[in-house]
Amino acid sequence: MEGYTFICPKCGKEFEDAPKDWKCPYCGSSLNLAKKPKIFRYRIMGEGNTPLVKEKIGGKELFFKLEYLNPTGSFKDRGTSATVQYFLKKKCSSFIEDSSGNTGISTAVYARRVNRESYIFSPKTIAESKKKLLNLLGAKLTITETREEAFNLAVKMAKKYENACYIGHMVNPIFNYGMSFLVEEVLKKTIGITDVIVPLASGTLLLGIFEGFKRNIDKNGGLPKIWAVQPTRTGYLRGKVKIVHESQGRSDSADALVVSNPARINDIINAINETKGGGIIVDDEDIKEGMRNLYSRGFIVEPSSSVVWKAFELLNREELIGSKILIPLTGSGLKYLHSI
């Protein structure tokens, strides 16, 4: 497909067109991009170019990137837009995705905009408000027992039907590439970012941010440390990166962060370790505290976005972060008004 070439990082095979499941058919590894467009633009719904709000807190400069102001209320629109633009050059009659909510909503909306059907597979932990929204958007929704089952069924359906195309945000390198332009937007307004604090589930945002800073390392003046925040219910970073703090309570409220074994886990670990960052594991009390603090500053975010606040407080108290911190606020709290 014009503009992109795919490569397997394990066996070195290259592909002009991506396999249905975005994985190497020879060894099963997740593919990377060997070639990508030099110029990329978000084109479908005005996604991207979200506000960057600066605050001085605890002696630090914090830069909140308001990703929840994307068209469907989450950062996922960046990756969905990039992928849909790729799919529009193919004979896709429908888009398929597995999602705990936000990517499914994004897929459903973008499918409507380009006159395609959407099929969404979601675990039973999906927020009721997101389920209702998917139904209103006309998505064909299937509820599964686990996040892993949702992934497997989505891939199975995509392989079964010739003109069905799998968004595959957990494995799709174009999705991550779309995410990376968040960094360029930030660097147009400020440079010298020392740290990034990011919620972590499948790793699309973390990997996109890592790629964006690698691409602009000279402009920023170096790689910022990446600090990944997870709920206690998953916490797959345990034993793989430096864990700064781990809370002990339940974490049922962070429904968008329920991925326990992402396809690109090795890439995630490498990004955190290469930047000399680490992990923070939080519980529901931390999340509620984060929501209170962020709402008091006018940021209407969902629980899974609020995990970043506790992480900032801990990192600042332990003097582990520098002077300029980027904090993407990932999802809209308007989807959760029933539970706040």
LINMO-V764697 format. One record per residue. N is the residue number from 1. SS is DSSP state (hx for helix, st for strand, lp for the rest). D_CENTER is the distance of its C-alpha to the mean C-alpha in Angstrom with 1 decimal. Layout:
[[N | SS | D_CENTER] [N | SS | D_CENTER]]
This chain:
[[1 | lp | 24.4] [2 | lp | 25.3] [3 | lp | 22.9] [4 | lp | 21.0] [5 | st | 22.4] [6 | st | 20.6] [7 | st | 21.8] [8 | st | 21.8] [9 | lp | 21.4] [10 | lp | 23.7] [11 | lp | 26.6] [12 | lp | 26.3] [13 | lp | 26.7] [14 | st | 25.6] [15 | st | 24.9] [16 | lp | 25.4] [17 | lp | 23.5] [18 | lp | 20.5] [19 | lp | 21.6] [20 | lp | 20.6] [21 | lp | 18.3] [22 | lp | 16.9] [23 | st | 18.9] [24 | lp | 22.1] [25 | lp | 25.1] [26 | lp | 27.2] [27 | lp | 25.4] [28 | lp | 22.2] [29 | lp | 19.8] [30 | st | 16.4] [31 | st | 17.3] [32 | st | 16.6] [33 | st | 17.8] [34 | st | 21.4] [35 | st | 21.9] [36 | lp | 19.8] [37 | lp | 21.0] [38 | lp | 22.2] [39 | lp | 21.5] [40 | lp | 18.5] [41 | lp | 18.5] [42 | lp | 16.5] [43 | lp | 19.3] [44 | lp | 18.9] [45 | lp | 18.4] [46 | lp | 18.3] [47 | lp | 14.6] [48 | lp | 13.7] [49 | lp | 16.4] [50 | lp | 15.3] [51 | lp | 17.7] [52 | st | 17.8] [53 | st | 20.0] [54 | st | 22.0] [55 | st | 23.6] [56 | st | 25.9] [57 | st | 25.5] [58 | lp | 27.2] [59 | lp | 28.5] [60 | st | 25.2] [61 | st | 23.6] [62 | st | 20.2] [63 | st | 18.1] [64 | st | 15.9] [65 | st | 13.6] [66 | st | 13.7] [67 | hx | 10.5] [68 | hx | 11.8] [69 | hx | 14.6] [70 | lp | 13.0] [71 | lp | 15.2] [72 | lp | 13.7] [73 | lp | 12.7] [74 | st | 8.9] [75 | lp | 6.6] [76 | hx | 6.0] [77 | hx | 9.5] [78 | hx | 9.3] [79 | hx | 8.3] [80 | hx | 10.5] [81 | hx | 13.2] [82 | hx | 13.4] [83 | hx | 13.7] [84 | hx | 16.2] [85 | hx | 18.2] [86 | hx | 18.6] [87 | hx | 19.6] [88 | lp | 22.1] [89 | lp | 24.1] [90 | lp | 24.5] [91 | lp | 26.4] [92 | lp | 23.7] [93 | lp | 25.1] [94 | st | 22.1] [95 | st | 18.4] [96 | st | 17.2] [97 | st | 14.0] [98 | st | 13.3] [99 | lp | 11.2] [100 | lp | 11.7] [101 | lp | 11.8] [102 | hx | 9.4] [103 | hx | 8.6] [104 | hx | 12.3] [105 | hx | 13.5] [106 | hx | 11.9] [107 | hx | 13.5] [108 | hx | 16.7] [109 | hx | 17.1] [110 | hx | 16.7] [111 | hx | 19.0] [112 | hx | 21.5] [113 | hx | 21.5] [114 | lp | 22.5] [115 | lp | 24.7] [116 | lp | 23.0] [117 | st | 22.8] [118 | st | 19.7] [119 | st | 19.6] [120 | st | 17.0] [121 | st | 17.2] [122 | st | 16.1] [123 | st | 17.2] [124 | lp | 19.9] [125 | lp | 17.9] [126 | lp | 16.2] [127 | lp | 17.4] [128 | hx | 20.6] [129 | hx | 19.8] [130 | hx | 16.8] [131 | hx | 19.2] [132 | hx | 21.8] [133 | hx | 19.6] [134 | hx | 18.8] [135 | hx | 22.5] [136 | hx | 23.5] [137 | lp | 21.4] [138 | lp | 23.4] [139 | lp | 20.8] [140 | st | 22.5] [141 | st | 20.9] [142 | st | 21.6] [143 | st | 21.1] [144 | st | 21.1] [145 | lp | 22.0] [146 | lp | 19.0] [147 | hx | 15.4] [148 | hx | 17.0] [149 | hx | 19.6] [150 | hx | 17.2] [151 | hx | 15.7] [152 | hx | 19.3] [153 | hx | 20.7] [154 | hx | 18.3] [155 | hx | 19.1] [156 | hx | 22.7] [157 | hx | 23.0] [158 | hx | 21.5] [159 | hx | 24.1] [160 | hx | 26.9] [161 | lp | 26.9] [162 | lp | 27.4] [163 | lp | 25.9] [164 | st | 22.8] [165 | st | 19.6] [166 | st | 16.5] [167 | lp | 13.1] [168 | lp | 11.8] [169 | lp | 8.1] [170 | lp | 8.6] [171 | lp | 11.4] [172 | lp | 11.6] [173 | hx | 12.1] [174 | hx | 12.5] [175 | hx | 8.9] [176 | hx | 8.1] [177 | hx | 11.3] [178 | hx | 10.5] [179 | hx | 7.7] [180 | hx | 10.6] [181 | hx | 12.9] [182 | hx | 11.5] [183 | hx | 13.6] [184 | hx | 16.6] [185 | hx | 16.7] [186 | hx | 16.8] [187 | hx | 19.5] [188 | lp | 21.6] [189 | lp | 22.2] [190 | lp | 22.4] [191 | lp | 22.6] [192 | lp | 23.0] [193 | lp | 19.7] [194 | lp | 20.5] [195 | st | 17.5] [196 | st | 13.8] [197 | st | 12.8] [198 | st | 9.2] [199 | st | 8.2] [200 | lp | 7.5] [201 | lp | 7.2] [202 | lp | 6.7] [203 | lp | 5.7] [204 | hx | 3.9] [205 | hx | 3.6] [206 | hx | 6.8] [207 | hx | 8.3] [208 | hx | 8.1] [209 | hx | 9.6] [210 | hx | 12.0] [211 | hx | 13.1] [212 | hx | 13.7] [213 | hx | 15.8] [214 | hx | 17.6] [215 | hx | 18.5] [216 | lp | 19.8] [217 | hx | 21.2] [218 | hx | 24.6] [219 | hx | 23.7] [220 | hx | 21.9] [221 | lp | 24.7] [222 | lp | 22.7] [223 | lp | 19.4] [224 | lp | 18.1] [225 | st | 17.6] [226 | st | 14.1] [227 | st | 14.2] [228 | st | 11.7] [229 | st | 12.4] [230 | st | 12.7] [231 | st | 15.0] [232 | lp | 18.4] [233 | lp | 18.0] [234 | lp | 15.7] [235 | lp | 16.1] [236 | lp | 15.9] [237 | lp | 16.2] [238 | lp | 19.8] [239 | lp | 22.3] [240 | lp | 19.9] [241 | lp | 19.2] [242 | lp | 21.2] [243 | st | 20.6] [244 | st | 21.8] [245 | st | 22.1] [246 | st | 21.8] [247 | lp | 22.8] [248 | lp | 24.7] [249 | lp | 24.3] [250 | lp | 22.5] [251 | lp | 18.9] [252 | lp | 19.1] [253 | lp | 17.5] [254 | lp | 13.9] [255 | hx | 13.5] [256 | hx | 9.8] [257 | hx | 9.7] [258 | lp | 12.4] [259 | lp | 11.3] [260 | lp | 14.3] [261 | lp | 14.6] [262 | lp | 11.7] [263 | lp | 13.1] [264 | lp | 12.1] [265 | hx | 13.3] [266 | hx | 15.9] [267 | hx | 13.8] [268 | hx | 11.8] [269 | hx | 15.2] [270 | hx | 16.8] [271 | hx | 14.4] [272 | hx | 15.1] [273 | hx | 18.7] [274 | hx | 19.4] [275 | lp | 18.5] [276 | lp | 20.5] [277 | lp | 17.9] [278 | st | 17.5] [279 | st | 16.2] [280 | st | 17.0] [281 | st | 17.3] [282 | st | 18.1] [283 | lp | 19.8] [284 | hx | 20.5] [285 | hx | 23.1] [286 | hx | 20.7] [287 | hx | 18.2] [288 | hx | 21.2] [289 | hx | 22.5] [290 | hx | 19.2] [291 | hx | 19.3] [292 | hx | 23.0] [293 | hx | 22.6] [294 | hx | 19.8] [295 | hx | 21.7] [296 | hx | 24.8] [297 | lp | 23.4] [298 | lp | 22.5] [299 | lp | 18.7] [300 | lp | 18.2] [301 | st | 14.9] [302 | lp | 14.0] [303 | hx | 14.7] [304 | hx | 11.3] [305 | hx | 10.9] [306 | hx | 14.5] [307 | hx | 14.1] [308 | hx | 14.0] [309 | hx | 17.6] [310 | hx | 19.3] [311 | hx | 17.7] [312 | hx | 19.0] [313 | hx | 22.4] [314 | hx | 22.7] [315 | hx | 21.9] [316 | hx | 24.2] [317 | hx | 26.9] [318 | lp | 26.9] [319 | lp | 26.9] [320 | lp | 24.1] [321 | lp | 22.4] [322 | lp | 23.8] [323 | lp | 24.7] [324 | st | 21.7] [325 | st | 18.4] [326 | st | 15.2] [327 | st | 13.2] [328 | st | 10.2] [329 | st | 10.9] [330 | lp | 8.0] [331 | st | 10.0] [332 | st | 13.7] [333 | hx | 16.4] [334 | hx | 18.6] [335 | hx | 17.3] [336 | hx | 18.7] [337 | hx | 22.1] [338 | hx | 24.0] [339 | hx | 22.9] [340 | lp | 23.2]]
